[in-house]
Amino acid sequence: MSKTFRIAPSILSANFAKLGQEVTDVIASGADIIHFDVMDNHYVPNLTIGPLVCESLRPVTDAFIDVHLMVKPVDRIIPDFAKAGANMITFHPEASEHIDRSLALIRECGCKAGLVFNPGTSLHYLDHVMDKLDMILLMSVNPGFGGQKFIPETLNKIRAVRERINASGRDIWLEVDGGVKIDNIAEVARAGADVFVAGSAVFGAGKDSDAHRYDSVIAALRAELAGVA
């Protein structure tokens, strides 16, 4: 049986002057998910977007919206993003006083829930919550800014998480975010990932004004994934 791979362009690298069109174009070009990087200039050294952006985009797309919260604390903002139209909400365990409670809150708000691990964060946080997760997101760069290079050591962490997911018997997505490009996406997939956040690799690929200009780069990513058994 062939694996299901999902490509999730991050709007962090999109043109915010025409964000609605960017989202429409990238989905029309074959992307599966729209990824939101939400930063608070507290948990990470950058400030990005809030629920109003999600709310504004929801009427122009029915795409699956994956919200990655890089904020501390997280519980206050979870309901706001759920109401704004998020489908999946993930957060960092270090940013929650009670991980189980935060996961429960996401589900109570009608969204799928996940945990995010920075390059230096231990996987022990997974020990008692695997049954409450829909996705595990591994950062392959240190969070805060787009356009960074993939940290090679992440591959071993991907393999370790894939083993945990397989042992759990649950259908948990394994997402990787940071430096994923055409020349390494197959290697990331072979390690065990099945959802790929690509910001600059996708949005940075088209600078002209033609609609659906992301066709070629997403097709190239798909071609690399097609070779993964």
C-alpha positions in Angstrom: 0.0 0.0 0.0 1.4 3.4 -0.9 2.0 5.9 1.8 -0.1 9.1 2.0 2.2 12.2 2.0 0.9 15.7 2.6 2.5 18.9 1.6 1.9 21.9 3.9 3.2 25.2 2.7 3.8 27.7 5.5 2.3 31.1 4.9 5.2 32.6 6.9 7.0 32.8 3.6 3.9 34.0 1.5 3.3 37.5 0.2 1.1 39.0 2.9 0.0 41.8 0.6 -2.0 39.2 -1.3 -2.3 36.4 1.2 -5.8 35.2 0.2 -4.6 34.8 -3.4 -1.4 33.1 -2.3 -3.4 30.5 -0.3 -5.8 29.9 -3.2 -3.0 29.5 -5.6 -1.0 27.1 -3.5 -3.9 24.8 -2.9 -4.9 24.9 -6.6 -1.3 23.9 -7.3 -1.6 20.7 -5.3 -0.8 21.5 -1.7 -2.8 19.6 0.9 -2.6 21.8 4.0 -2.1 25.4 4.9 0.4 25.8 7.8 0.3 28.8 10.2 3.4 29.7 12.2 2.1 31.7 15.2 4.9 33.4 17.1 4.5 35.7 20.1 8.0 37.3 20.5 8.1 35.6 23.9 8.4 31.9 23.5 10.3 32.6 20.2 12.1 35.7 19.1 9.7 36.8 16.4 6.1 38.1 16.1 3.8 36.9 13.3 0.1 36.4 13.1 -3.0 35.9 15.2 -6.5 34.4 14.9 -7.8 37.3 12.8 -5.6 36.2 9.9 -7.0 32.7 10.1 -10.6 34.1 10.3 -10.0 36.3 7.3 -8.6 33.4 5.2 -11.3 30.8 6.1 -13.9 32.3 3.8 -11.6 32.0 0.7 -10.5 28.4 1.2 -11.8 25.2 2.6 -8.3 23.8 2.9 -7.1 22.0 6.1 -5.5 24.7 8.3 -2.7 23.5 10.6 -1.9 26.0 13.3 1.5 25.7 15.0 1.4 27.8 18.2 4.8 29.1 19.3 3.4 31.0 22.1 3.5 30.9 25.9 1.1 30.3 27.6 -1.0 28.5 25.0 -4.4 27.8 26.6 -5.7 31.4 26.3 -5.3 31.5 22.5 -6.4 27.9 21.6 -10.2 28.7 21.6 -9.6 31.8 19.5 -7.9 29.9 16.7 -10.5 27.1 16.9 -13.3 29.7 16.4 -11.3 31.3 13.6 -11.4 28.1 11.6 -8.3 26.0 12.5 -8.5 22.2 11.9 -5.4 21.2 13.7 -3.7 23.0 16.6 -0.2 22.0 17.9 1.9 23.5 20.7 5.2 23.0 22.4 5.2 21.0 25.7 7.4 23.6 27.3 4.8 26.3 26.7 2.0 24.5 28.7 1.7 24.1 32.4 -0.5 21.1 31.9 0.1 19.3 28.6 -2.9 16.9 29.0 -5.2 19.8 29.8 -4.0 21.8 26.8 -4.5 18.8 24.5 -8.0 18.2 26.0 -8.9 21.9 25.4 -7.9 21.6 21.7 -10.2 18.6 21.3 -13.0 20.2 23.2 -12.8 23.1 20.8 -13.4 20.7 17.9 -9.9 20.6 16.5 -7.3 17.9 16.1 -4.4 18.1 18.5 -0.7 17.7 18.4 2.7 18.3 20.1 5.7 20.1 18.7 9.3 19.2 19.5 12.2 21.6 19.1 15.6 20.1 18.0 16.8 20.0 21.6 13.5 18.8 23.2 13.3 15.3 24.7 10.7 12.9 23.4 9.8 11.9 26.9 6.8 14.2 26.8 5.2 11.6 24.5 5.3 8.8 27.2 1.8 9.4 28.5 -0.1 11.3 25.8 0.2 9.2 22.6 -3.5 8.3 22.9 -4.4 12.0 22.8 -2.4 13.0 19.7 -3.4 13.4 16.1 0.0 14.7 15.0 3.6 15.0 16.2 5.5 17.9 14.7 9.3 17.8 14.7 11.2 21.1 14.2 14.2 20.5 12.0 15.4 24.1 12.7 15.2 26.2 15.8 11.9 28.0 15.7 11.5 31.7 15.1 12.5 32.4 11.5 11.8 31.0 8.0 14.5 30.1 5.5 16.8 28.2 7.9 18.8 25.1 6.9 17.6 21.6 7.9 19.4 20.1 10.9 20.6 16.7 9.8 20.4 15.2 13.3 16.6 15.5 13.0 16.5 12.4 10.8 17.3 10.2 13.8 14.6 11.9 15.8 12.1 11.3 13.0 13.0 7.6 13.0 12.5 7.4 16.8 9.1 9.1 16.6 8.0 6.8 13.8 8.8 3.8 15.9 6.7 5.2 18.7 3.8 5.8 16.4 4.0 2.4 14.9 4.1 0.8 18.3 1.0 2.8 19.4 -1.1 1.4 16.5 -2.6 4.9 16.1 -3.0 6.9 12.9 -0.8 9.8 14.1 0.6 12.2 11.5 4.4 12.9 11.7 5.1 16.4 10.4 8.5 18.0 9.9 9.1 21.7 9.7 12.2 23.6 8.8 14.5 23.5 5.7 12.5 20.9 3.8 13.2 21.3 0.1 13.2 19.3 -3.1 16.7 17.9 -2.5 16.0 16.5 0.9 12.2 15.7 1.1 12.7 12.1 0.1 15.3 11.5 2.8 12.9 13.0 5.4 10.1 10.8 4.1 12.3 7.7 4.3 13.1 8.5 7.9 9.3 8.3 8.6 7.7 11.7 8.1 4.4 11.9 6.2 3.6 15.7 6.4 6.1 18.2 5.1 6.0 21.9 6.0 7.7 23.9 3.1 7.7 27.6 3.3 10.4 29.3 1.4 10.8 26.1 -0.8 7.3 26.7 -2.1 6.4 30.4 -1.8 9.9 31.4 -2.7 9.7 29.5 -5.9 7.3 31.8 -7.7 7.9 35.5 -8.1 5.9 36.2 -11.2 2.2 37.2 -11.2 0.8 34.1 -13.0 -1.9 32.2 -11.1 -1.0 28.7 -9.9 2.7 29.5 -10.3 3.4 26.9 -7.6 2.5 23.9 -9.8 6.1 23.1 -10.8 7.6 23.2 -7.3 4.8 21.1 -5.7 5.0 18.7 -8.6 8.8 18.4 -8.0 8.2 17.7 -4.3 5.6 15.0 -5.3 8.0 13.4 -7.7 10.7 13.1 -5.0 8.1 11.5 -2.7 6.9 9.1 -5.4 10.3 7.4 -5.2 9.9 6.6 -1.5 8.8 3.0 -0.8 
